[in-house]
């Protein structure tokens, strides 16, 4: 089977299921993963024969994509903020808008500063590990309710050769146990913020495969975690410490109001690269 043949087969089988631009993205990801090829190399090598085993792996991946399984779960890996991450169905797939949240923090502080971070709802560990990689002198802790997610996050910390202290906590019930008052420079969180009533609007690759505990809020309250984390931040942040949230694009004003109710100052909302309100920061 030639590269030209497999490309034609990918387009044929996925046409009508995904937009053409997304199919091209799948091709780039698959060929980089299995053959370490760039788009230019793919274009120039279309008459080359594919090793049979790799051709079969790509065809198997296509079968999974036809079931709307996310490509990151098919391959078991993804990239986030320039770093490699293992992903399994126990963790949410890291999103580009979360990279923008990390980038906001990275450009806010001096790389060599002695900072103390906590990432609440860490999942794969993408936020905490990216911060640890960019702030080598920082003390980084990360919290999640899921032991299975923390297993993946610990693997990712080892993969990226950074030190993060991972803690299993249910912040709605227990808060942040063991965190001293006025001890943190930064609290950051991309918490669950989707209501169960919004399921009908979600794509099948998200709804069927990604962990519901990382997506949906209990009690159909999309702001419950923001209230809780804002309260914890007031206790644990140093004076002038900062809180950073990824948010549901529908509720920037409501999240800002919560931060005002807890007497945060310097509240700033930001749009992502697609023009959606996705980030908020504030200062204690």
N, C-alpha and C positions, 0 to 999 in steps of 0.2 A: 504493500500500500504506500503510495507516495504522499508527500505533504499536501499536494494539491487535492488528492482524493479525500484525505481526512478533513481538510478545510471545507470542501463541498459537502461532505457528510454532516459536519457540524451545522452548517447553514440550513441544510435540508431538514434535519431533525428538529431544530429549534425554531425554525421560522413559524411565526404565528403564536409562539409561546412567549417570546421575549422581543423587545425592540432590537433592531439591527445593531444599534450602538452597543447594547449590552452583550449581544452575541460576539461582537468584535472584542469586547473586554474579556469575555470568557476565553476566547482564543489566545489573547495575549497572556492571560494568567496561566492557562494550561501549558502553553509552549514554554513559558519561562520556568514553570515548575518541573516539567518532565524532561525538557531538553535544554534549558538555560539559553533559550533563543530570544533575541530581541525582535520587535516587529519588522525591522529592516531585514534581518536574517531569515525570518519566515518568508518574506516576499521574494528574496533572492534564491531560496532553496526549494521552491515548490516542486521541482522535478526529482528531488532526492527521495530515496526510499526511507520510510520510517522503520525502525526496529519493531518487529512484530509485537513484542511485549508492551512497548510504549503505545503503539497503536491501539492495543486492546485496553490499556489503562485509560486512554482518552475516550474511547467508545463507552467504557463503563461509567466514566464521569458524565458523559452526555446522557446516558440513561438516567442517572440520578438527577441531573438538571431538568429533565423532562418531568420529574416528580416535584419540581420546584425546591429541591433541597439546595440550600445555599452552597456555593462553590467553596467557601471557606471551610465548611464542615466536610465536604467531599475530600478536600485535600488535607484537612487537619491543620492548616497553617494560614496565617495572613500577615500583613505588614501594618504597623502602626507607628507613626512618627519616626519612620526610618528604621524601626527595629522589628525583628521577627517574633511572632507570637504563635504559640500553639492555641488552637481553639477547638472545643468540643461542644456538643449540645448542652453541656452543663453551664456554659457561659455565653453571654451576649456577644455577637460579632462586633468588634470595634468599628465605629463609624467615623467618617471624615470630619463631621462636626465636632466630635470629641477631640480629634487632633487639633482643631482650632482652639478649643478650650485649653488644652495643654500648652499650645503655642502662646496663648495670652499670658499664662503664668510664667513660661520660660522667659518671655521678653519683659516681664515685670520686675524680675529680681536679678541680682548679680550672681553669676554662675558659681562663684567661690564662697557665697554667703553661707553662714552656719544657720540653716533654716530647719524648722520642724514642720513636717507635713502630715496630714492624715487624709486618706482617700476613703470615703464612705460609700459602700456598695461597689467594691473594686472589681468583681467579676473576674475577667481574665488577668487582671492586674495591669492593664494597659496604661492607665493614668499614673498609678504609683510608680511603676517600673520606668516609664518615660521620664518622670520627674527625678527619680534616683539616678538615671543615666545622665541627665543634664545638670544636676546639682550634686556633684560628688561628695561634698561635705555635709549634705543634708541628712537629717534623721527622718526616714519615711516609714510611716505605718499605714496599713490598709486593712479595712474592715469589710466583712461580708457575712451574711446570715448562712450561706451555703458552704458546707464543708467540701462538697465536690468542686465548687468553683474555686475555693482556696487551694485545693490540690493542683488545679491547672495553673493558678496564679503563681504558686511556689515553683512549679516547673519553668514558668516563663522568667521568673527572677534568676533562676540558675542559668537558663539559656542565654540571658542577656548580661550575666555576670554582675548583678547589682544586689545590694543588700536592702531588703524591705522586710519589716516585721509585720507578718500577717496575723490577724486576730478574727476569731469567729464570734460575732455579736449580733443580736437582734436589737437594733437601735430603738425600735418602737417600744420594746418592752424593757430593755436593760440600759439603754443609753450607751455611753462610752465608758466602760468600767476600766479603772486603772489610769485614766487620763487626768492629770492634775489641772487645777484651775490656772488660767493665764500661762499655758505651756506651749501653745501652738502658734506658729506664724501663719499657717494657711490650712483651712479646711476646704476640701474640694469634693464635689459629688456629682455624679450622673445617676441620680436615683430612678427607680421606677416612676413613670409619670403618665402611663396610658390607662384610661378607664376601661373596665371590662365591657362597658356599654359601647365602646368604640371598636370592638373586634371586627365588626362588619366592614369597616373601612380599611382594614389592614391587608397587606399583601400575603398570599398563601405561604411564600417562602419564610416569612417572619412568623406568622401565626402557627404554622404547623410544626416548625422545627426549633425556634429559639425558646429559651426557658421563660415560662410565663411569670415566674417569681421575679425575674429581672425586668419584665416589661410592665406588668399590671399592678396597680395600687390596690391595697385591701379596702373594702368598703366603698369602692367606686369614687374615692376622693383623690383627685389628681394632685392635690397639694399637701397631702399628709406628711410626706417625707421632708418637704421643704420647711414646714413648721417645726418638725422635730429636730432637723439638722440646724436650723437657725437658732433654736433654743440651746442646743448643745454647743454651738459655736460661741454664743455669748458667755458660756461658762468656761470653755477651754481655750479660746483664743486670747493671745496677748493683747494689750491695748494697741490699737492700730493694726492688729492682725486682720487678715482678709479671708473672706469666704467666696468661693467660686462655684457656681452651679451651671450644669447644662439643664435646659428647661424645655418643656412642651411649648412649641411655638405659639400656641393659643393663649398662654397665660403669663406673658411677661409682666403685665401690670399687677397681676395678682401676686406673683412671687416678689416683686418689688414692694408691694404693700405689706407682705409678711415681714420682710426685712425691716421696713419702717416701724412696724409694731414692736419689734424687738430692739429698737433704738440703734440699728446700724446706720452708718452715714456713708457718704460718697457712693451711693448706689448707681451702678452703671449697667445698662442693658446693651447687648450687642447682637447684631445680625450675623449669620454665617455667610459663606460665600454665595449661597443661593438666595440671599435676601430674606431669610427667615429669622425671627427672633429666637435664638437658641442658647444664649449665655447671659448670665447676670453675675456681677461681683458687688461686694459691699465691704465696708470696713467697720470693725468693732469700734 
